[in-house]
């Protein structure tokens, strides 16, 4: 009798594991199809030279792909701010990359970021806040390249405000993921402080003749350090050793960027 019960339990456990593996494979296939559709829609928008209708088609297709759930469950973690920023930097970034050897890498890059956001939405990752931070850094790097690559003599203030607003919204959404107690006021205040810090640095770096790639790299490093400080603050892990490590990391990388810059006016 004991052997029969043991056999039944083993069979049930085996069937349960098979069901879990099958569901995981279906989810991965669904994710792959979704990012492929996103990349195809972005490619079609590029073929249409990013006119108004191709852009609207891409935005609508991306929205439908992202908003549609994988199953009947309503338990999802939507990151709409990151999704909106991804649409903007995808279009603006691919406009810059069109006709260059970086066109296809750009398609794969933005599709990869979309995959990360989909994984966060569907709880496919264990450390969602870290994945969100990585996706945000990639988007910020693209955003900073677009900003510093653009003509600063035209609509500079509007572009500047747009960058700072994007930083505020992304930090606010990210802090909501890592905060265990979900204090919206505290998250907004921290996101506003981060946005103001970056705003000051963006204004200064925009005046430096170090090239748009080095400028974007410098700002991305600063955003990474700022995000790491907030992460440690919200999780209670700030120490003197941590501050020295991050300060040294920032100083070394900043020195490397400064050394690699041409400093031509």
N, C-alpha and C positions, 0 to 999 in steps of 0.2 A: 504493500500500500504506500509506504513511504517512497519507494522507488518510482511508483507511478506518479505521485504528486510532484516529485522532483522533476520528472520528465515533462510533466505538464507545464510547470513553472519555467523550465528552460526553454520549451517551445514558445511559450508566450513572450518571454524575454527576447528570444531570437526574432520573432515576428515583429515585436515592437521596435527593435533595432533596425530591421529591414524597412519598416515604415518610416522611421526617422531619417535613414539614409536616402530613401526615395524622395521624401519631402525636401531634404536639403539639396538634392540634385535638381529637383524641379525649380527650386528657388534660384539656384545658380544659373540654370538655363534661362530662366525668366529675366534675371539681372543682365545676363549677356545679351539677350535679345533687345532689352531696353536700351543699353548703352550703344549697341549697334545702330538702333533706330535713331538715337540722339545724334550720333556721329554722322549718319546719313542725312538727317535733316540739316545739320550744320553745313555739310558739304554742298547740299542743294542750295542753301542760302548763299554760299560762296560762289556757286555757279551763276546765281542770279545777280552777282555783283553787289550783294547786300542792299538791294533796293527795298522799298517799303514793304511790298507784298512778300518777297522771299523772307524778310526778317519776321513779318507777322506769321508766316507759315511755320518758320522754325520755332518761334516762341510758343505758338499754339500746340505744335507737336510735342515740344519739350514739356509743356505744362500737362498735357494729357498723359504722357509717359510717366511723369513724376507723381502726378496726383492719383493715378489709378493704383489701387492696392494689389498686392500679390495674391491675396486670398480674401475670404469673407470677413476676416477680423478687422476691427476698427482700432486696434492697438498699434498705432504708428507714431513715430516721432518726426514730424515734418519740420524741416529747417528752411522756411520760406525766404528768409533774408539771404541766406547763402545761395539758395536756388536763383533768386533774382539777380544777385551779383554775378553768378556764373553765366547767366544769359547775356548780361551786359558785356562782361570781359571776353566772352566767347566771340561775340559779334565784332567788337572793337579790335580784339586781338587778331582774329582771322583776317580782318580787313588789312591789317599791317603785314601779315604773313602771306597774303595772296600773291602768287607769282614768285615766291622764294622757295628755297630748298627746305624751309621749315614749315611748309604748308601742312604736310601730312603729320609730322610730329605734333603740330599744333592741334590737329583734329584728335589725335590719340590722347594728348594731354588733357584737353577739355572733356573728352569722353571719360577719361580716367577719373577726373574730379567728380563728374556726374555719377560714376559708379560708387565713389566714396559716400556721396550724399544719399544715394539710394540705399546703400548698406546701413547708414545711420538711421534712415527712416524706418527700415524694416528690422532693426535690431540685429543685423547680421554680424556686427562687431561687438566684442566684449567691452573694449575701452573706447566708447563712442566719442568722449570728449577729446581724446588724443587724435582720433581719426579726423574729427571736425577741425581741430587745430591745424593738422597737416593740410587738409583741403583748403582751409582759409588762407594759410601761408602761400600756397600755390596761386590762389586767386589774387591775393594781395600783390604778389610779385608781378603777375600779369598786369594788374591794375596800375602799379607804380611805373612799369615800363611804358604803358599806354600814356600815362600822365606826363612823364618826363620826355617821352618821344614826341608828344604833341607840340604844336606851335604855342608857346607861352604868351605870345603877343595878342592872341585872340581868345577871348572868353576865359581868361586865366582864373578870375575869381569864381566863376561858375564851376569850372573843372575842380578847383581847389575845394569848394564846398561839397561837391559830389564825392570826392575822395574821403573827406572827413566824415561825411554822413555814412558812407559805406563802412568805414572803420567802426563807427559807433554801433551801427546795427549788427554787424558781425560779432563784435565783442559782446554785446548784450545777449545775443542768441547763444553764443558759446558759454558765457558765464551761467546762463540758465541750465545748461547741460551739466556743468560741474558742481553747481550749488546743490547741496543736499537738502537745504531748508527752503529754497525757492523764495527768497525775499526780493521781489521785483524792484523795490526802491533801492536796495543795496546794489543790485546788479546794474541798474541804470546809472547809478552814481559812479560805479567802478568803470563802466563802459565809457561814460562821459569823460572821466579822468584820462583814460587811455587815449580817447580820440583827441583831447586837447594836447596831450603830450606829443602825439604823432603830428598833430597840426603844426606845432611850433617847429618840429624838425623838418617837415615837408617844406615849409616856407624857406628855411635856411638852406636846405640841400638844393632847392630849385635855383638858388642864386650861385651855386658852386659850379665851375666849369669842369666837371669830372665825367661827363658822359651819362647818357640815360640808363645804360645797363648798370654801371657802378652806383648811380644814384638809387636805382630800384633795389639793388642788392643791399646797400647800406640801410635803406628803410625797412626792408624785409627782415634783416637781422635785428633791428631795433624792435619791430613788432613781435618777433619771436621771443626776445628777452622779456618784453612787457607782458606777453601772454603767459610766459613761464612764471613770472613773478605773481601774477594774479592767480594762476593755478595753485601755486604753493600757498598763497595767502588764504584762498578759499578752502584748501584742504589741510591747513595748519602745519605746513612743512618748511616755513622760512627760518633759516638759521644764518649765522655769520659766515659759515663755510659756504653755504649756498650763494650768498650775495657776492662773496669774493670770487667764486668760480664763474658766476655769470658776468661779473664786471670784467674779469680777465678775458673771458671768451669774447665779449663785445669789443674790448680794447684791441685784442690781437687781430680779429677779423676786420675791424675798422682800419687798423694800420695797414693791413694787406690791401684793402680796397684803395686807400689813399696812395699807397706806393704804386699800384697798378694803373692809377688814373693819369691821364696825360696833362691835366690842368691847363688846357688851352682855352682861351677866351674866344 
